[in-house]
Every structure is written in structure tokens, then in C-alpha cells.
């Protein structure tokens, strides 16, 4: 693994040296974010039974994210996303204090600054990559964001950086340690190849995605090996009359365990009713999920290996611009199998050109041990300052 990483580093340095005569240009940006949350935990949960004398839990997550980018030339750049965050919680958070690596990363770039009582601070590198663009080809080396799929809520074909849509505190997709290349055949046609490095060489993931445009529809097909499973899939996006429509599907199979094979797909539509009002609707079938709450794989959800526990879901979201500086958002998701779900409502106020405040509430419902029973009802404030 170290040999592969060293080779990739050497290639990047050689390309950078070739462009050394070009004028360097450093762009620096980022944001500061404070995120206080009051949560109402479900009755009879592990936390309320063992660590709290009530169902109320207050947490506050403060983040500082810095994103410098060094332009070596018109076609070569280094980019870094470095973050420091600090979490206060009424209880010690058993998941926040872990190493911080995802299963799409080869080395740990996450470090503990300090931990004292209910306060813990960490810093980590979320993206660190070199990108070089040629006439009809580009290559990216390092920890990067790989964005596949067309879904607004779920992206079945995105097996590198998925985000749980119920996680309202997650803004960025995690970086993946990878070597990726994209070959351009025209304005709307390209082939992308990705080699995703992990801690063990025999666990390396790889995939390819071909994308084109036909009759004003974006179409793509992908295939690869992920988590020792073969995956093939496709997606489309375009317009039907004045509405946008899109869909994705994958088939994931294991040749040695055919009973674990499954399909996963989404279909969705969105519509801009006016300059102020936008809405979308999306359905997901998750063949990897279970139909009975007693069969749910909770630990896989906690580890981030899966995003949902059950099979059939529908979600809707809408956005309304009340004023150029004020907007309202509302969304709901329903697990069609166990009838649990959540509603998320928020109001955002852009107080300054680089400062925004969002007040929101996430209301969850469901019977004991249903999927969204595990999620707390949350009232949150999000203050974000960009620089």
C-alpha cells in the first residue's frame, strides 16, 4: 500500500516540477460553523437507560474548515481541506471519539487534540489531492471527492462518498483515497476510471463510469468491485415536459454467496413551480435492506456501511424563497415497510453576504425498534461564516 502511495506522490511531484516555471497562485477559503442541537432521545434507548436521567441531550459542534488551493498553472493544482472541530455533549459520545477513518480511506489523517470530560476536539484532513489536466484527459491523485449518480436524496451508483440523508449535520462528502482519471471524448461524453486505495491491498476498490448525452438526456453506465462485491449500474437525468426526471439502479452480487445479491434503485422528479418555489419527490428501493425491524443491521448503519435499514422509501422536499435573504425548506421521509419517518423543517436567513443562520427542527416518528425510532427528534441552530 505504501509503495502505491509513494508512486502516486512521485508522479504528482514530477508533474508539478514540470510546471514550476509557471506563476503560482494561492487561493484561500473556508468557513466557521457553530451547530448547537437539543435532542429528545427515544424512550428505552441504550443511552437513556445507561447514561442519562432524562431524554434531553444537548450537544454543540463547532467547526473550522480551511480549504487552500495552490494553482501551479492553468492545468495543475493542489488542494487541501483541513478541519478542526470541537464537540461538547452531556454524555461521552462513543462514536465521535473513534479514529475517524471511513472504509474508503487507506491511511488515518484524523488526530485527537484533547479530550476532557464532555469536551473533545479533533483535527483531520478531509481532502488532499493533486489534479493535472491535459487536452483530453485529467488525473487526480490523493484524498478526493468522487461524485457519481444523479439522485437528489440517494445515489445508488455513488459507492465512494455516500451521505445518509437523515444526517442534517453533514455538509460534505468524505474524501476517498484514490487515483482517478477522466478521458474526455466530447463536450458531454467522458470515461472515468477510479482506483480506491484502502488499508489492505486486497480490499482495493475500483470502478469505471461512462457518461454521455443522448436526445437531451444525460446517461451513464458504471461497473466495478466494491467491498469484494461486483457492482454494475446505470443512471439517467433529463426533462419530461417542464419537470426534471432522473433514475439510478445497481445490481450488486457475490459469486460465492448468490443469496446476498440485491438490486437498488431510485426514481425521482422535481419541478420549479415559480422563481420562489421548488419541490422534488424521490422513491428508493433498497434490496439490501430488511423487511422486519427485528432483522435490522443497526451496527452496519452506525459504522456507515449502509445508509438505510429497510427496503422501500419515499421522500419529498420543497424550498420557498420568502425574501432574497430568507428561505424556508421542508422535507419528509417515510419508510414504507415499518411506517416510521421524519420531517425536517428549516428557515435560513442570510444576514450578510458571508454569514447565514438556519433554525430547524427534525421530528421523527415510529414504533419501538422501527428505523427512525433510533433517530432523536432534534431542534438545531446552524451559524455559518464563510471567508
N, C-alpha and C positions, 0 to 999 in steps of 0.2 A: 504494500500500500504506500509506504513512504517513497519507494522508488518511483511509482506513478506520479505522486505529488511533486517530487523533485524534478522529474522530466517536464511536467507541465509548467513548473516555475521557470525552468531554464528556457523553455520555448517563449514564455512571456517576456523574459528579460532580453532575449535576443531580438525579439520584435521591437521592444522598447528602445534598445540601443540603436537599432536601425533608424528610428525616428528622432534620435536625440538632437539632431540639428534643428528640428522644428521648435517653434516657440511654445513654451509650456504655459498652460492656462489653468489655474486652480479655481474651482467653483465650490463654495462652502454654503451649505444649507442645513436645515434640520428643524426640530421643534421641541418645545417643552410641553408636558402634558400632566395634568393632575386629575385623578379619577377616583373620587370618593364614592363608595357604594354602601347602601344599607340593604342587607339581605334578610329575608324571612325564610328560614330553613324548613324543610318538610318535617312533619311530626314523625317521631320514632326513627329518625335517621341516625347513622352512626355518630355524627358529630354532636347532635343534641343529647344523645344518650350518654356520651362519654366525656365531652369537653365543655359543654355549655349548660347553664342552668335555665336558659330561655332559648327561644328560637331566633332571637335577633342577633345578627352578626354584622359588625361594622368593619370594613376594610378600606384602605386608601392606597392606591398605587400611583406613585409619582415616577415619571419617565423623562429622561433627557436623551434625545436621539440626534446624532451628528452624522451628516452624510456628505463628506468632502468628495469631490471628483476631480481628478487630475487629467486634463486633456493634453496628451503628448503631441497630438497632431489632429488633423481633421478626421482621421480614421483610426485613432488609437487612444484608449483611455483606461485609467484605473479608477475604481470606485469603491468606497468603504462606507458601510452603515454600522456605526458603533453606538451602543446604547448602555446607559446606566439607569437602573431603576431601583426603587425602594418600596417595599411593601410593609404596611402596618396592618395587623389583624388581631382581633380579640383572641384568636387561638393560633397556635403554630400551624402553618399551612403545610401539610405533609407532601404536597405535590410541587409547590413553588420552590422548595429547598432542594430539589433534585439537581442532577448535573446539568440539565438543560439541553442536552443533545436531542435531536429528532432522529428518526430512523432513516433519514435521507442525508445524514452528515457522517463524515469519516473521522473527524477529529473534534475534540471539545475545545471550543473557543468561548467558554462560559465560566466565569470565575466569581467566587464569593468574596465580597468586600468586607462585610461584617454581619454578624447575627447576634442580637442581644435582646432577650425577652421576646416580645411580639413584633420586633422590628428586624427586617432582613433586607440587605442590599446586595445586588449583583451587578456585574457588568459583562457584556458579551459583544461579539462581532457577529452580526446577522447577515451581512453581505461583504464580500471582499473578492473582487474579481478584476480581471483584465480582459478587455474586448478589443479585437482588431478587425477592421472591416476592409475587405478587398473590393474589387469591382463587382463581383457577383457572388461573394462568399464572405461570411463573418464567423469568427471563432471567439468563444468566451471561455475563460479558464478561471475556476475558483468557486467560491460560495456565491450563488446567484439565484435569481428568481426565474423559474421556468413556468410560463403561463400557457397552459393548454386548455382547450374547451371553450364553450360559448354560453354556458348556462349562467344565469344571473345569481342563483342561490346555490345550486350544486353544479359541480363539474366532474362527472364520472371519469372523463378521459384525463383529468389532471391528477396524476398519481405521484407528483413530485412535491406539491405545495398546497394541499387542500386545507381549507379552514372550515371548522364547524360553524354553520350559520347561526347557531344558538349562542355563540360566544360573542356577545356585543362589545367586549373589551379588546378584541383582537383587531388590529388595523392592518398589519402587513402579513403577507405570507412568509413563512420561514424560508430562509435560504437553503439551497441544496448544494452539496459539494459535487461539482460536476465539470465535465468537459463537454461543451456543446458547440455544434457547428450548424450554420444555416446556409443552404445553397439557393440562390435566387435565380428563377427561370424567367421571370417577368414581373410586372407590377403587382400581380395578385397571385403568383404561384411560387411556392418555395418548398424545400425539403429540409427538415430539421432533424439532426441526429444528436442524441444525448447519452452520455456515459456517466451514470450517477455512482460516485465512489462512496463506500461505507467502511466501517471499521475492519471488517473481514473481506478479503479479496473475493472469496467465493459467494459473498452476498451482494456483489455489484449489480446494480440495475442498469438496464439500457433500453432505449426505445427510439422509434423513428416516427415522424409525423409529416405527411404530405398534405399541403393545403393549396387550394385553387379557387377560382370563381367561375361559375357557370350560370348563365341567364340571371345575373344579379344575385345569385345565392353563393355564399361562402361555404365551401365544402372541404372536409378534411378526413383523412383516414390515418390511423395510428396502430402500431404494434410494438411489442417489446416484452421484456421479462422484468417483473417487479415482485419482490419478496418471494422469489422462487416459484412464481406463477407466470404462465404465459397469458398475455392480455392482448386482445385485438379490439378495435373500436372505430367509431366514426362520429362526426358531428356535422350539423348544418345550421345556417343562420341566414335569414333573408326577410323579405316583406311579403305579406299577403294583404292586398289592398293597402290600407293605411296602417296596418298593425305589423309589428315585428314578431316573427316566429323563429323558434330555434329548438334544437333537439340534440341529444348526445346518447350514445349507447356503447357499452363494452361487454365483451364476453371474457371472463376470467376462468382459467381452468388449470388443473393439476393432473398431468397424465397418470400419476401414480395413485391419485385419490379422486376418481371421477365423481364420487358423491359430493365433493366440495365445490364442483363447478357451479358458476352462477352468472347471471346477467344483471346489469344495472343500467337503467336509462332514465332520462328526463325529457319532458316536453313542456315548452312554455311559450307564452306570448306576452307582449307588452304594447301599450298604446299611449300616445301623448294626446290626451283629450283637449288640452289647451296649452298655452305657453306657461300656465301656472300649475297644471295638474297632470301627473304621470302615474300610471299604475301597471302592475305586472301580475301574472299568475303562472305558477310552475308546479308540475307534478313530478314526483320521483318514485320509481320502483327500484327497490334495493334488494336484489336477490340474495345478498349475503346476510341479510337480517333474519330475525326470528319472528314467528307469529305469536308466540306466547311469552308473557313477561317473565315467567319462571326460567325461560331459556336465554334471556338477555345476557350478552357478554359484557358486563359492566367494566371489568378491568381493561378490556381492549379499548373501550371508549375513553377511559381515564388516561391510558397511555398514548392516545392519539392514533391508534392503529385503524380505527373505524370512526366514522362521523355520526352514524345513526345505528340504532339497535334493532329497529323493526323493518318492515318491507314497504309499506305504502304511505306516502306523504303528499300533502298539498299545502302550498303556501301562497300568500298574496302580500303584496306591498304597494304602498302608494306614497306619493310625495306631492306636497302642495306648497307653492310659494306664496306666502301671505303678503310679503313685502320684499323688496330687493335684499333686505338684511335679515329677514325672518322666514324660516321654513318649517313645516310640520311633516313628520314622517310617521307612518303607522304600518304595521305588518302583523301577520298571524301565521302560525304553522300548526297543522293538525296531523297527528299520527292516526291514520285511518284504521289501523288494526286495534290499538288499545284505547283510542279516543282521547289520549292526552294531547296537550299542546301548550302553546304560549302566544301571548300578544305583546308586541313591543311598540311603544308609543314614545315619540321624542319631539322636542322643539329646539331648533337651533337658532341662535342669534349671533350674527357676525358683527360683533361690537366694533371691531376695527378691521382694516384690510388684512391684518395678520393675526387676529385674535378671534376665537369663536367660543361660545358657551352653549352646551347642549344639556338639557334637562330631560331625563327619560325614565320610563318605568317598564319593566318586563314582568308581566303577570303570567304565571304558569298554572296549569290545572291538570288533574288526572288522578285516578285511583292509586292506592298504595302499590309501589313497585312498578307502576307504568313508566314509560320512558321519561316523560317530562316531570314526573313526580320527583325525580332526583335533582332537578334544577330548582334553585331557590327563586322566589319572587324577589325582584331587585328594584330599588329606587336609586338612580345614579345621576351624578353631575359630571360632565366632561368639559374641562377647560383646556384649550389647546392654543399655544402661541407659536407661530411659525417665524423663522428667521432665515 
